[in-house]
Amino acid sequence: MRRLAAVAVVPLLLAAGCGSHSTPAEKATSDTARKLGTIHSGQLQFKLVTGAGETPADNAADEVGFSLQGPFALAAPGALPVAQIDYTRLAGGSQTKTQIISTGTKAFVGIGAKVYELPPAQVDSLRAPKNGKADDGLSGLRIDRWVKHPQLSAGDQVDGAATERIQGQVDGGRPLHGLFAFRRQVRAPGLAVPEIKGSDADQLRRVTQAATVDLMTGTDDHLLRTMTVDIRLAAQVPERVKASLGELAAAHIRFDLAIGQPNTPVHVAEPQGALPASAIPRAA
């Protein structure tokens, strides 16, 4: 579960090639992309769900996906993050839950009602890379590049902050590639997430019937608060695209991301009564 709580989320979205902006909506999109790189902690909610209905939830028995939820604080290169992330895997109406706890000095896994201290090798896998790159975390999203014809309106109050709402069409292949890349970096167990690029991305783009983004960003600070990417594919998807998507192949793919209370301090206490690594169930 590499860098799960590096919750890798960031260095998030460094904007490139912003250039000049002809509309307030384009400027707000670019400002949000740039400011995401300044988010270092908060309350993460991230969910990927695929299904066959108009919305994935229409057919819960067919749902495949996962969710991540909990507080996180990113680590300096080579260090452990501070995080307490609940990972839930969704598979055909059933749910499997695991918790990753990292205090900044130690790391643990929660399975059922028990907590186990992770062995050194797994602890090291959670450390932020010493040679961190700009494409870590959500940087591959680059929303200022793949949001098309954005529209700007007043958003909801989020954590007491006024927001602006940005809605637009998206290039289906680009956000999928970036969001899947984020999921692979998080390394949540039990769900194989593909890498969509090259000719596979071109084919996916051709069978995308509709793809939209709806996000809220702080009016004053331009920090992302929430984002939903909704992608609907044609009923007849080429076999190559199905193979590329793997178990996530479905008519409807939806991502929901929220970062609550951005840049507020996060503290995670060491769990009491943790069992040694040698007691971790073999299947965990």
Sequence and secondary structure as in RCSB ss.txt:
>XXXX:A:sequence
MRRLAAVAVVPLLLAAGCGSHSTPAEKATSDTARKLGTIHSGQLQFKLVTGAGETPADNAADEVGFSLQGPFALA
APGALPVAQIDYTRLAGGSQTKTQIISTGTKAFVGIGAKVYELPPAQVDSLRAPKNGKADDGLSGLRIDRWVKHP
QLSAGDQVDGAATERIQGQVDGGRPLHGLFAFRRQVRAPGLAVPEIKGSDADQLRRVTQAATVDLMTGTDDHLLR
TMTVDIRLAAQVPERVKASLGELAAAHIRFDLAIGQPNTPVHVAEPQGALPASAIPRAA
>XXXX:A:secstr
 TTTTTTTTTT          SSHHHHHHHHHHHHGGG  EEEEEEEEEEESSSSGGGGGGG EEEEEEEEEE  
 TTS  EEEEEEEEEETTEEEEEEEEEESS EEEEETTEEEE  HHHHHHHS  TT  TTSTTGGG HHHHEEEE
EEEE   BTTB EEEEEEEE THHHHHHHHHHHHHHT TT       HHHHHHHHHTEEEEEEEEEEETTT  EE
EEEEEEEE SS  HHHHHHHGGG SSEEEEEEEEESTT        TT B GGGS TT 
